[in-house]
Structures are given as C-alpha cells and as structure tokens.
Amino acid sequence: MALDETQVSQAVAAYIEKRKNHRQKVDRYGMNHYTKEPNDAPRYPEYWEGYNICADMYDAIRPHVDPNYYPVKLFEKRAPNETKDQAEFMRANYRPVTIPVFEDFKATITRAFADQNWNITYKRETDDRFGDDTFEEYVNHGIKNFGSLELFMKSMLPTLKIADPNGIIAIYPEDVPTTEIDGEEVFSNDLVEPQPYYYSCKRIVGKTDDYFMVVSQYTSLVKEGKKVTNDGEVLLLFDDENIWKIEQTGKKSDFVFGEPQVMYNHGEGEIPCKVLMGTPVLYNNNVLYQSVYITAIPLLDQVLLDNSYLGLIKARSTFPFIVAVGDICEFEQDGNKCNDGQIYNVNTGNYSTCPSCNGAGMRSRFSASGTMLIRPKTSLSDGDTGLSGEYLKFVSPPLDTNKFLREEIDTNLLKSRGILHINNSDQAVQGNEAQTATGSMNKMRSLYAFIKPQSDQMFYIFEWMNNTIGYQRYGEYYGGVNVVYPTTFDIVTPSDYLSMIKGLTDAGAPPSIVYATVINYLRTINYTDKETDAIYNLIGIADDLLTMPSGDIALRVANGTIEAWRDVLHHSAPQLIQELMREFVPTDEYNEFLDLPINEQVDALIEKAQSRTIQQDDAFTRLENQIINFNANNRGAGTA
C-alpha cells in the first residue's frame, strides 16, 4: 500500500518516540563505561518486533566476520583474578584469529557460483528505442564499485547474508534525472541508474508489511551549539510506490525532522527492498531469520578468549619476573628514615610512601649496567657469604597452561568447522565409515542439504535485483531475465571422489555408477579450465570403456569381443582430440573443434581412432602375408 505524506510523518514520529524513550531509560539506569551500553535497559530501542534479537545476533557474528571489529561485550566481564592491566594488554594485542573459519565457510557456500552450476539469460527490451543501452549491458557494466551485478552477488552477498540475515538490499537510483517545464523542476524521461544498497538490521528503524524505513548513508545540516554541522540523520522510507526522504533539521539535540519529500517514484507495486534471509524462525508470529553461522559462534567466541589468554601467558613467559637479593632502604627525609617503605612526617603526623623505594622497603642491588652486585667478605662484615640459596632467579608461569589453551583452541576450531560443514582440502579421512564410498556419499549429501537452501536464497535475491533494476530503468519495456538456479555443487574434493571410485570398484558396483563418479571426478579437477573440461566431457561420452581396467580391455580385444579402435580411443583419446583441434579448419559458424555440436565431436573422435586402428591392421596384414609367402617359398625350395 502506497503511503501518503501524513502516514510517512507518523512513521517518523514513532521512530522519534521510541528513540527518546530508550534514551530516558538509559539515563535512568546508567551506562556501562566499558561497553558504552545501558546497564538494565534494553540494549537498543525496540523499533520493530524482534529488533534487539536481530541486532544482538549481528553483533555476536561480527567479530568473526569483520577483522576490524573488537568484541567489547565478549571481554566486558573480566575472568577471575584478571587485573585491569591484563585486560588492557589483551585488548591492545587482540587478534581476530577466527576470520579464516569464516573465509572457508564462505568459500563452501559460494561453490554454487561456479559457472557450470547456473545460468542467466537476458531478454531484450520490448522496444528498440534504447539501442545498445540494453539491460544486459547496464547490469554487467553499470553497477558502482563492482562493475556488474553478478560480481556484487558473488563478492558481497554471501558475506552480508552470513553476518546479517535480517539486513536488507534496497534498489534505487541515487540521482533522478529532472527537467524544467514551465519553470517547475519535474522528473525527466531519461534512463535512471538504479543501484543495490545494503542496510544492516540495526539501521532499519521502521518496518511493517507496507514499508521499510532506514537511517541512510546521507547526512543533513543541523545546529550543534553555535556551529552548523553536517551530521544530521536522513531517513529513507520505501513503500510500494515511492521512496521518501526525511531530513533531520534544527538543533541536533532536539531530534526534529522536516517534511517528507518524494525522492523517487518507482511505481513497481512492491517495496524495492529484500531481506537477506537465512533460517526462518518465528518470534511472536513474526518471521525473523537466523544466520546459519550462529551455531558455531559460541565455539568461536571461546577461541578468541583462549587465544587472548594464551597471548598474555606467552608474554609473561617471555618476560618473566626477576627475584633478586635487595638491600634495606635507608632513605632519610627530615631526619626520619624509611621504615618498611613508609616515612613519618613530623608536620602532618602521618606516614607517607618513601619516594626512594616506592613503598617496597627495599632498594635494588643492580648497577647502572644491569649487573647484580654482591658484597664481598671484609674484616668488618661477612658481606653476602652468609646468604643461602640463589642470589638471582627468573620466575615465569608453568607451560602446562600454554599447552592446554593451544589444545582448546585447536579443538574448538575443529568443532566449529565440523558444525559448518567445512572440510579441509584433501584432509586425511578419519574413522572406518569415512574411508568408504558410503561415508563419502553421506558427507556429500549432508553438505548438499546444507548448501542448497543458502544457494536458492542468494539466487532468488539475485533474480529479484535484476528484475527490480530492470523495471526501474526500463519500466514496461523491460524484457526480463531467466535465471537457472544451481542444482549441483562442487562440494567433494578430488580425494573424496578417488575414495568413492575405489570403494565402488572393490564392491563390484555396476559400471554405470562407477562411470558417473569418474565423470564427476573429472569435472571437479577441471571445472576452472573450460577447454580441459570440454575435452574430458567429450572423452566421457565417446569412451565406452572409461571405467574398465586396461587388463580387461586387452583380454577382450584379444578375444575379439571389443573392436581394436575402442582400445585405441581409450588409451589415446587426449592425444587424438589434440590432433583434431590442430587439424580443424575454422568456419563461419564454428571457430574451434570444441565449438562443434557434441555429436559431431564424438563422430570425429571415433573416426580418428578407427583410422589409427586400420593403419595398425594393415601393418599386421602385411607382416602376416610376408610370413605366409616366406613359408610357401621355403616349402617350394625344399621340394625341388
């Protein structure tokens, strides 16, 4: 439903009221000086049902996705016996060691983006007036910061979706072409340039079935004291007909907004915003989305804590405490000597800390060069000869804790990777089941079931972005796109396939099943090279003996149950194809041999293998004839 100016103003007023009420609660309960968050009030205003849940989830995931984000809340509560100095040391030396897990997880779910897994077809506009300025040209070259919409999907969408499933992608043109008619500025008919914009769930300050309202990236001029600053808020409200712009005005502290203005009339009939989505959950009959990454967050949080503790212990072990013999402090002030680090002050009648030993009651025996000085025995004193034990020693924490923390870190990282279905590349399999074809197939099915929903959601958003941009730019003349979603994924490593092939062969599985697994193995190792992939695709179709051992082939050729040319094709297919590629003469329709229809490629390869076999047969025939003639001549000579 399209909103009018009054309804937009009411939405803005609701935002202002909720924010001010939260501010009052913060003032009432106080603020945590470490986290800069309210003590007993909700962490954020509840702008919409479930806002705080979504914002908290976003904050929990962010330390493991954003290397520049420090998890204040994670380190807010000090561990037992942890001093303030130790807490400050850990904060200063914090390292985001869990980011590699996220990168591997992202690489896992983005296997859906492999070119052979999906396809998009762009339809021409229904009117020729646009010439070469087509939709396909625009989305492949006109997207700011990314160039193409496809690159935006592949590089940005997975990260945003993992970190913030309740955030949104909004589509709108930043600048709308205008023209002057009768002295009035109106929107022109020139093509607009819609772009995708991401807004985190924390920026969505109003949401109903009829609109989304966000705190945008734009700013407005406001008064702060006697100065005018450009840091006022600008709200954008998206409904199914218009995009409204509402700017903060006046004094910044008053938090007042001006009249809503229509920034762009998109006229689509639906809101040009799409939630990034994840696993749907119900909260008071409202659908919220949970990130698939959230299940591993408790383990990854523990890794961050343990790694910081380990860094602190390593530093203390590297720079141990020095225990050394000292002298009694004999500093004197106003006639009063230091007594256990305290000096009596006659004027005040109180004790004060000795400025020489800083209250220790002892003074150092180290020289200016760092050498410990030991008193020798003299006629007046025994010096230090009467001391027993060590003059100097270094004390550091035991290394057992270091080992324990390292094991904890490695264990939790491994567990988190297992939860997220992340497999180390070609890692050694463990357990009896994992060493079988059944174990590998079960692992593949589990990973497939994990990736498929995420893939479908990403491609749904990609298709929606294309259609929304197309409609906003070309209106009723937009031709549309046809997106084929992935149904297969490169989710098994080459070593997994080899294990499956061995297991299937040893189990006597039907050749057709072994053949299918071999084809998948070839695609796995060659999918990034289109030419190699095309070559092995041709071999897979033309070679009927692909999964048969060489010994069985030789035996069958000798028995005459297999033609000799099939043996030649089986053992020499790559070389024969390379020869066909070199011999191919380009035509107007096909530039290379591999551009031919697959059935013509198969026929040419079989013909090439047969020609090699004929040449070999001719040679054997000639040799056989020579032997026959030789024997005949010898018999004739013997008779004579």
N, C-alpha and C positions, 0 to 999 in steps of 0.2 A: 504494500500500500504506500502510495506517494504521500509524504508528509507536507503540510503547509508550514508557513513561517511560524505560526503560533505553536504548533506541535514541536518544531525544532527547538524553539526557545524553552519550552517545557522540559525537553530532554537535557538541555544545557543547565537549566535551573536545578534539576535533580542531581546532576553531577556536582554542581557547586555545593549544594546542601550536604551531600554525603561526604565530600572532602572536608568541609568545615566542621561537621560533627565529629569526624575522626580526629581532626586537629584538637578539638576540645577534649576528647578522651585522652589523647597523648599528653596534653597539658595537665590533666587531672592525675594521671598515673605516673607521669615522668618518663624519661627517656634513658635507655641503656647507653652509657657513654662509649662503650666499646663497639657495639653493633649499630649504634645510631637508630635504634628501633624502640617502639613503645614497650614498656615493661609488662603491663597487664591488658592493654588494649589490643584489638586485632592488629596484626602486622600491617595490613593495608585496609583502606576503605573497601567495603563490600559493594563495588559498583554494580555487580550483577551476581546472580546466584552461582556460587562456586568460584568467585574471583580469587579469593585467598588460597583456595586449594590449588588452582592452576598456577598462581604466582609462586607459591611455595615449591611446587614441583619444578617450575622453570629455574628457580634459584638453586634447588638441590642438584639439578643436572648441569648447570652452567659451569661449575669448577672443573668438570671432566670433559668439557667441550671447548671452552674458551681459555686459552693459556694465559690470558692477561687478567683473569678474574680471580681475586683472592677470596676463599671461602671463610668470611669473617664468622659466620654463625657456627661453622664447624669447629673453630678454635676458640669460640667465645668462652666456654666453660673450661677452666684450667684442670689439668689432670692432678690427682693427689700429689702433694709435695712439689708441684711445679711452681717455681718462683716467677716473679714478674720479669726478671732479666731473661730467664729461659724462654718465656712466652714471646718476648720481643725478639730474641735471637731466632726462634723458629719462624716468626713472621717475616723477618728480614731475609731469611735464607729459604723461604718456601719455594718448592719446585713442583710444577704440575705434571707429575710422573704418570698420571693415568691417561693423558691425551693419546698416547699410541693405541690404547684399547679402543678409544672412540674412532680413531682413523681406520683401524682394522674392521671395526663394526660397520662403518660407513662403506668401506670397500666391499664388505659382504653383501649388503642390501643393494648396492649400486651395480651388482653384476647383471641386474635386469637391464641396464642401459647398453649392454653390448649390442653392436649394430645388428647382428643376426637374430636378436631376440624380439625386435619390434620394428614397426614401420609406420610412417606417416605419409599420407598423400594429400597434397594441397590442390584444391579445386579453384579454377579460375573464377574471377568475379563475373557476375551475370551481365555486366555492361562493359563495353570496350573503351569507355571514356578514360579509364585510368592508365591505359597504355602499359608501359613497362613498370609502372609503380604498383606492382601486384602485392597481394598479401604475403605470398611466399617470400618475395624479395624483402619486404619490411621485417617480418619476424626473424629472418635469417641474417639481417644486417643492421636493423634499426633499433635494437634494444640497448639502452645506455649501460655502460660499464661491462657488459657481457658480449655485445655484438649480436648474438642470436638468442632466441627464447629457449632453444634446445640446450645451449650451454648454461643458461640460467637454471634450467631444470637439473642438469647433471652436476653442476658445481655447487649450487646454493640450496636447492630444495631439500636434499637429504639432510643436511646439517640443520636447517630450520625445523624440519619435521621431527627430527630426533630430539632436539633441545626444547622445542616449544610447540607441541601438537595443538594447543589451543590458540596459537597466534593465527594471524590471517594474512593472505595475499590479497591486496586490493589492486584493481586495474583502473587507471585513469590517466588522462593527459595532463602533464604539468602546466603546459601553456595551451590555451584555447585560442585559435585564430579569431580575430574580430575585424569588423569593418564599420565604417561610419555611414549611416543612412539618415538623411535629413537632420544632421547634427547629433545623432544619437549613436553610441557605440553598441553594436549588436554582434552576435556570433556569425562568422562567415561560413561559407560552404567549403572552405579549404580543408584538406585532409588533416585530421588531428593525429598526434603521435602518442597513443596510449602506451604506458609502461607498467611493469609489475612493481609493486611496493610492498615491503614486508612490515607489519606492525606486530610487536610482541604482545602476548596476552596482558602484560602489565600496562600497555598503552591503550588497551580497549577499555574506555571508561563509561561506555553505554552500549547495551546490547539487548535487542528484543527480536521477535520474528520479523519486525518491519524495518529494522535499521541496525547499523554498526556505527558507533561514534568513537573516534580515536584522538589521542593527543598526537598531532602530526609533527613532522620534522621542521615545519616552518615556525617562525617567531614573529612577534609583533612589538611595537614600541609601547613601553609603559614607563611610568614615573617611579623612581626609587629615590626617596629623599628629594633633593633638588636636581637630580640628574634624570635624563631620559635615556633608558637603556633598551636594547633590542633583545630582550629575553622574556617577553610575554608569551603565553601559550596561544597556539592556534589549533582549534578543533576542526576536524573534518567529520561530517556526518553523511553516511551513504544510505540512501533508500533505493527503491526500485525504479525511480525516475531521475533523481537529481543527486549531485554531490554538493553539499552545503559547506560553507566556510564561515567559521565564527572566531573572531579575534578578541583576545584579551585587551582591555583598554583601561585608561585612568591609572590610579596608583596600583602598583603591583600587589601590595598587601591587602587591598580591598577585594581582589579577585573578582573583578567585574568583566563581563563580556558584552561586546556590541551586538548589533542586529545581525541575524543570519543572512548570508548572501549566497545565491546560487553560483557555485564555481563552474559547474558543468552539468548540462542536461544530457544524460546518456540515453534515456528513453528505452532501456532494454526490457523493462518489465520485471527485472530481478535485480537484487542487490549485487553490485560488482565486487563482491568480497567472497572469499572462500576460506573456511577453516582448514588448517594444515592436516588435521586428523591424526589419529593413532588408534589405540584400542578403546572402543567406546565403553563408558561406564555411566550408570545412572546416579544422579545426585539430586534428590528431591524432585524426581520426574524430569529433570533436565539432563540432556546428554552432554557430558564432558568427555575429553579424550585424554587417555593416559599414554605416555611415551613408552614404547617397547624397551627403552633403555633404563627405565626407572627400576626394574627388578635387580639390576646389578649395582645400583648406586650405593646401598649400604656397604657392600664389599669394597667398592672403590673409595668410599669415604675412609674406611679403615686403612686402606693402603696409603692415603695421603697423610693420615695421622701417624701411622707407623714409620713412614719414610721421614717425617719431620723429627720424630723421636730419635730415629737412627742417626740422622744428621747431627743432632745435638750431642748424642753419646760419642759419635766419632770425633767431634770437635773437642770434647772433654778428654778423650783418649789421646788425641794428637797433642793437646796442650795440657799435660797433667799438672796436678798440684805439686809444689815443691815443699817438702818438710825438711827443715834445717835447724841447726842449733842457733840460738839467738842470745843476746845479752839483755840483762835487766835494764830497762830505760831509766836513766838517771837525769833526765831533763829537769831543769830548775827554773822556776818563774816566781819572781818577787819573794825569794827566799824559801819557797815551798817546792819540794821535789815531787816528781811523778810517782804516784803510788797506784800500781795496777792500772795504769792508763788514765788516772784521774789526778787533777791538781787542785788543791784547796785555794780558794780566792778569799783573801782576807777582807776585801772591801764589801763583797756581797754575802760572805758567809756560806757560800755554796761551792760545790765541786764542779769543775768543768773538764772537758776532754783534753788530754795532753796533745798539743799541736805537733809534737815530735813523733810520737808512736801511734797517733790517731786512736788512742784508747786501747791499744793492744797490750801495753805494759812491757813490751819487748822491742828491741831495736835490731835491725838486720846486721848480720856478720859478713855481708857481701861487700867486696870492694867496688870501686867505680867501674872496674873492668868485668864485674860479674864473678869474681873469684871468691870462694868462701875462705875466710881467714881463720886459722886455728892457732890458739895461743900455745906457745912452747912452754916447757917447764923451766922455771928460773929458781934462783936461790930464795926468792920471796914467795913464789907461788908454784903450785903444781900445774898451772895452766889448764889445758883440756885433757891431760893424760888420765885424769880420774873419770872421764866420761866413758860410759859403756854404750854399746850399740853403734848405730850408724850416725855419722855426722850429717849426712845429706842423703835423702832418698826422694823418689818421684812416686806419687800415688795417682792412679787412674782407675776408672771403673773396670770391673771384670768384663771380658769379651764375650761371655756367655749370652748376655743380653743382646749384643750385636747380632750374634748368630740366630737367636730366637726371633728377633724382629725381621731379619732378612728372610727367614723361612716363612714367617707370617705374611710378609709382603708377596713372596712368590706364590704361596698357596692361594691367597685371596685373588691375586691377578689371574691365576689359572682357573679358579672357580668362576670368576666373573666372565671370563672368555667362554667357558662352557655354557653358562646361562644364556649368553648372547649368541650361541652357535658359531663362535669364531674358531676356525681351525687354523693352526699354524701351518704354513706352506709345507706340504710334503712331510709333516711330522711323523715320527715313528708311531705306529699304531700300538695300542696297549690293550691287553685282555684278549681272551680267546675269540669272543664274538667279533671284535674289531678286525681280526685277521681273516675273517671270512667274507665271501661275497655278500652274504646275508647282512652282516654287520655294516658293511659299507652302504648297502642299499637302504637299510633302516636309517642310517645317518643322513643320507641324501634326501630321503622322504621327509625327515624331520626338518631339515634345513629348508626344503622346498615349501613346506607348510608355514614356516616362519617368514620367509621372504615374500611369498605370493601376496598376502594382504597389503604389505607395505608397497610393493610394486604397483598393485592395482590402484591404490590411493594416489601415488605420485603421478601415474599416467592419467588418472582421472583429473587431477589438478592441472596437469599439462594440457590436456584436451580442453578443459574449461578456460584456461588462459588464452589459448589460441582462439576459441570461439568468441570470448569477450573482447579481446583486442580487435578481432576481425569485424565484429558488429559495431564497435565504437568508431572504427576507422572508415568502414565502407557501408555501414547501415544495411539497408535491404538488398544491396548489391553484393554482399559478402557471400562467397561461394561455399565456404565450409571446408572442413578437413575430415579425413578418415584416418583415425589412429588405431592401429592393431596393437593391442596390449601384449606384453610378453606372457608366454605360457610355458617356456622352458628357460632355464637359467644355467649359466656356467657355475655350478656350485660344487663340483667334485674336482679334486686335484688329479693330475696325471697318475700319481702313485696309487690313488684310490681306484682308478679305472684298471690299472695293471693288476691290482689285488683281486678285483672283481672278475677280470678276464681269466686269471689263473684259477680262481675258485670255481667259476662256471665250467672251465675246461676239465678240471680234475673231477668235477661232479658229473661229467657226461651230459651237460645241458644241451638242448637242441642247438644245431648250428645257427639257426636264425636268431636266437637270443645272444649267442656269443658275437655274431656279426653286428647286431645293433650296439652292443657295448664297445666293440672295436671302433665303430664309426663315431660314437660319442667321444672316445679317447682321442681320435684323430682331430676332431673338431676342437677339443679342449686345448691341444698343443698348437693348433694352427689358426685359431679364430681371429687373431690380430693381424694375420697376413692373408689378404683376400686371394692373392694368386695361389699360394700354397693350399689354402682352404679349398679353392676351386679344383685344384689338381687332385687332392685326395677325395674330394666328393666324386669326381669322375672315376677314380680308381675303385671306390666303394661300390659304384653302380655297375661298372664293367667287369670287375673281377669276381667271378662266381666262386673262386677258391680262396677268398680272402682269409678265412679263418682256418683253413686246412693246413696242417703241418707239411713241410717240404718233403719228408719221407713218404707220407701217404700219397702225395701228388706224383712222385717219381714212380711209385709202385703201380698206380693206376694208369699212368702213361704207358708203362711197360706192358701192362695187361691189355691196353687198347680201350679201356673204359673212359678215358679222358683224351680229348684231342691234344696234340702236342702244342698247338698255338696257345691254348689256355695256360699251359705251363710257362710259356714264354711271356705271356701277359702278366702272370702272377709274379714272376721274378724280375721283370724288366719294365714294368709299367711306367715309373717315373721317367726313365730314360726315353721310352717311346713317346711319351707326351711332350717332353722337351724337344724331341726331334720334330714332332708335328707342329709345335709352336714356331720352330725356326723355319719350317717349310711353308707355313701358311702365308698366302698372299692376301693382303687386306682388300676388302670390297667396300662398296658404298654403304653397305648395311652393317658389316662386321669388321672391326679393326684388328682383332686378335682371334686366335683359335679358340680361346676360352670364352669368347663372346658368342660363339655359335650355340644354337639350341642343344641341350644336353644329349638328346638322342643322336644328333649328328656327330657330336664329340665321341660318343660311345662307338658308333659305327666306324669312324675313322680310326679309333684306337684298336678295335678288333681287326680291322683290315691291315693295319700296320703289323700287328702281332702275327697274323696269318702269312703275311709276305715274308717275314723272317723265318717262319717255320717251313715254307715252301723252299726257300733257299737251302735250308739245312737238309730237307728231304732230297733235293736234287743232288746234293753232295754225297749223301749216303747211297743214293741210287747209282751214281757214277762209280763209287767205290765198289758197290756190290757187283755191278756189271764188269768192272775190271777183274774182280776175283773170279767170276764165272768164266770170263774169256780166258784168264790165265789157266784155270783148271782144264778147260776144254783144249787149249793148245798143248798142255803137258800130256794129256791123255792121247792126243793125236801123235805127238812125238814118240811116246812110248810104244805105240802100235807099230809105227814104222820100224 
